[in-house]
Amino acid sequence: MGIIGTGYAARSRAEALRKDGQVQIVAVAGRAPDRSDAFAAELGAVAYSDWSSLLGEQRLDLVFVSTINRDHAAIARAALEAGIHTVVEYPLALSAAEARSLVQLAAERQVLLHVEHIELISGVHLLLKRELEGLGKLFAVRYITLTAAHPAPDRWTYR
């Protein structure tokens, strides 16, 4: 499998996949060559200068798209068109129409397209998932991640 991205989500994915032991990470690509090189070296993978080059890797069965949101749809489309199973960090696309077209493309090509949020492999989420069953019949569950910062940063990831 390959990983496109070198930030928090990509590193979290790589760590989870390495612990699982069922996959071999063979390729990494990011926007900054020095970060791609360092990340690939940590994983024993090949660093590619860009995501389109990574998609040409012959050993690739699956790619994780863990880069900036605006690029998710374009990368997923190229991967699906190449017949590569694709997991994309949320969001799949920046428009519903583009997302629908990617779902349709995956169905036509008969390849996996999966959208997931990085929180699903976080320690807090895994703990909650493990412990919820023991709480009995639940009527509602609300999960919020709180990260204190003062002053509050003016960015969507904080809100």
PyMOL commands that set and color helices and strands:
alter all, ss='L'
color gray80, all
select helices_A, chain A and resi 8-20+33-43+51-54+69-81+96-109+118-121+123-135
alter helices_A, ss='H'
color red, helices_A
select strands_A, chain A and resi 2-4+27-29+46-48+62-65+85-89+113-116
alter strands_A, ss='S'
color yellow, strands_A
deselect
rebuild
show_as cartoon
